[in-house]
Amino acid sequence: MDKLDYIPWRRTSIFKTDKEETKLYVASIKGEGIFRISGVGAFLWARIDGNATIRELGEKITENFTGASIDQINRDVCLLLDQMAEKDLIVYNWDPLA
């Protein structure tokens, strides 16, 4: 399976935005702390719904941000999601029945 077809899922529902809604604070489910996500990362987090693939998330970013190719955006999205997965903020292709 192509990684762009992976579906990220949030592993926590504990998050908060600042007053200007430019920064997002996400709590680790393992109690490892609170992580600050801003800019495109916060935009991405808001769209991780357990239905959209990485490819679809990249397309949403290109619709709202300019200056990079879809290939570059997809690479950056994969990198950012991998970092979130390392911190247990998301998981890929979660199946509650598996």
C-alpha atoms as a printed R data frame, in Angstrom:
   type eleno elety resid chain resno       x      y      z
1  ATOM     1    CA   MET     A     1   0.000  0.000  0.000
2  ATOM     2    CA   ASP     A     2   1.272  3.459 -0.914
3  ATOM     3    CA   LYS     A     3   1.818  5.540  2.231
4  ATOM     4    CA   LEU     A     4  -0.285  8.337  0.717
5  ATOM     5    CA   ASP     A     5  -3.251  5.954  0.992
6  ATOM     6    CA   TYR     A     6  -2.773  5.535  4.767
7  ATOM     7    CA   ILE     A     7  -5.491  6.995  6.965
8  ATOM     8    CA   PRO     A     8  -4.265  8.768 10.106
9  ATOM     9    CA   TRP     A     9  -6.398  8.663 13.258
10 ATOM    10    CA   ARG     A    10  -6.063 10.886 16.300
11 ATOM    11    CA   ARG     A    11  -5.098  8.947 19.426
12 ATOM    12    CA   THR     A    12  -6.269 11.694 21.733
13 ATOM    13    CA   SER     A    13  -9.231 14.002 21.874
14 ATOM    14    CA   ILE     A    14  -7.546 16.250 24.417
15 ATOM    15    CA   PHE     A    15  -6.477 19.403 22.642
16 ATOM    16    CA   LYS     A    16  -6.995 23.139 22.870
17 ATOM    17    CA   THR     A    17  -6.366 26.133 20.641
18 ATOM    18    CA   ASP     A    18  -5.083 29.510 21.764
19 ATOM    19    CA   LYS     A    19  -7.222 32.657 21.585
20 ATOM    20    CA   GLU     A    20  -6.071 33.481 18.059
21 ATOM    21    CA   GLU     A    21  -6.515 29.830 16.986
22 ATOM    22    CA   THR     A    22  -3.031 29.830 15.467
23 ATOM    23    CA   LYS     A    23  -1.527 27.335 17.894
24 ATOM    24    CA   LEU     A    24  -2.812 23.997 19.045
25 ATOM    25    CA   TYR     A    25  -1.864 22.186 22.239
26 ATOM    26    CA   VAL     A    26  -2.254 18.389 22.164
27 ATOM    27    CA   ALA     A    27  -1.868 16.084 25.174
28 ATOM    28    CA   SER     A    28  -0.092 12.756 24.789
29 ATOM    29    CA   ILE     A    29  -2.221  9.739 25.714
30 ATOM    30    CA   LYS     A    30   0.817  8.240 27.442
31 ATOM    31    CA   GLY     A    31   1.258 11.252 29.692
32 ATOM    32    CA   GLU     A    32   4.461 12.313 27.949
33 ATOM    33    CA   GLY     A    33   3.475 15.938 27.931
34 ATOM    34    CA   ILE     A    34   1.674 18.522 25.904
35 ATOM    35    CA   PHE     A    35   2.820 19.268 22.382
36 ATOM    36    CA   ARG     A    36   2.380 22.583 20.598
37 ATOM    37    CA   ILE     A    37   1.420 22.434 16.942
38 ATOM    38    CA   SER     A    38   1.099 25.565 14.831
39 ATOM    39    CA   GLY     A    39   0.625 26.718 11.248
40 ATOM    40    CA   VAL     A    40   0.122 23.956  8.716
41 ATOM    41    CA   GLY     A    41   0.397 21.361 11.487
42 ATOM    42    CA   ALA     A    42  -2.639 22.819 13.277
43 ATOM    43    CA   PHE     A    43  -4.496 22.999  9.952
44 ATOM    44    CA   LEU     A    44  -3.628 19.343  9.351
45 ATOM    45    CA   TRP     A    45  -4.659 18.231 12.874
46 ATOM    46    CA   ALA     A    46  -8.098 19.794 12.417
47 ATOM    47    CA   ARG     A    47  -8.625 17.607  9.340
48 ATOM    48    CA   ILE     A    48  -7.444 14.275 10.744
49 ATOM    49    CA   ASP     A    49 -10.823 12.603 11.085
50 ATOM    50    CA   GLY     A    50 -10.134  8.902 10.529
51 ATOM    51    CA   ASN     A    51 -11.586  9.094  7.017
52 ATOM    52    CA   ALA     A    52  -9.177 11.215  4.970
53 ATOM    53    CA   THR     A    53  -6.063  9.637  3.478
54 ATOM    54    CA   ILE     A    54  -2.689 11.333  3.596
55 ATOM    55    CA   ARG     A    55  -3.141 12.107 -0.118
56 ATOM    56    CA   GLU     A    56  -6.478 13.840  0.576
57 ATOM    57    CA   LEU     A    57  -4.972 15.801  3.463
58 ATOM    58    CA   GLY     A    58  -2.166 16.974  1.170
59 ATOM    59    CA   GLU     A    59  -4.739 18.119 -1.382
60 ATOM    60    CA   LYS     A    60  -6.576 20.119  1.300
61 ATOM    61    CA   ILE     A    61  -3.335 21.850  2.207
62 ATOM    62    CA   THR     A    62  -2.612 22.777 -1.434
63 ATOM    63    CA   GLU     A    63  -6.109 24.291 -1.664
64 ATOM    64    CA   ASN     A    64  -5.405 26.584  1.297
65 ATOM    65    CA   PHE     A    65  -1.658 27.269  1.147
66 ATOM    66    CA   THR     A    66   0.477 28.272 -1.817
67 ATOM    67    CA   GLY     A    67   4.140 28.103 -2.651
68 ATOM    68    CA   ALA     A    68   4.926 24.388 -2.822
69 ATOM    69    CA   SER     A    69   4.267 21.529 -5.207
70 ATOM    70    CA   ILE     A    70   1.876 18.730 -4.285
71 ATOM    71    CA   ASP     A    71   4.841 16.329 -4.170
72 ATOM    72    CA   GLN     A    72   6.670 18.525 -1.660
73 ATOM    73    CA   ILE     A    73   3.521 18.996  0.400
74 ATOM    74    CA   ASN     A    74   2.902 15.234  0.482
75 ATOM    75    CA   ARG     A    75   6.489 14.618  1.653
76 ATOM    76    CA   ASP     A    76   6.127 17.272  4.350
77 ATOM    77    CA   VAL     A    77   2.742 15.905  5.460
78 ATOM    78    CA   CYS     A    78   4.205 12.381  5.732
79 ATOM    79    CA   LEU     A    79   7.117 13.717  7.785
80 ATOM    80    CA   LEU     A    80   4.847 15.684 10.113
81 ATOM    81    CA   LEU     A    81   2.456 12.760 10.563
82 ATOM    82    CA   ASP     A    82   5.376 10.415 11.276
83 ATOM    83    CA   GLN     A    83   6.524 12.828 13.992
84 ATOM    84    CA   MET     A    84   3.000 12.852 15.445
85 ATOM    85    CA   ALA     A    85   2.933  9.035 15.333
86 ATOM    86    CA   GLU     A    86   6.281  8.859 17.177
87 ATOM    87    CA   LYS     A    87   4.704 10.927 19.973
88 ATOM    88    CA   ASP     A    88   1.597  8.672 19.938
89 ATOM    89    CA   LEU     A    89  -0.646 11.544 18.891
90 ATOM    90    CA   ILE     A    90  -1.885  9.615 15.836
91 ATOM    91    CA   VAL     A    91  -1.917  6.071 14.500
92 ATOM    92    CA   TYR     A    92  -2.190  4.907 10.891
93 ATOM    93    CA   ASN     A    93  -4.980  2.671  9.549
94 ATOM    94    CA   TRP     A    94  -6.496  1.936 12.949
95 ATOM    95    CA   ASP     A    95  -9.182 -0.744 12.954
96 ATOM    96    CA   PRO     A    96 -11.139 -1.019 16.208
97 ATOM    97    CA   LEU     A    97 -12.219 -4.550 15.269
98 ATOM    98    CA   ALA     A    98  -8.741 -5.899 14.552
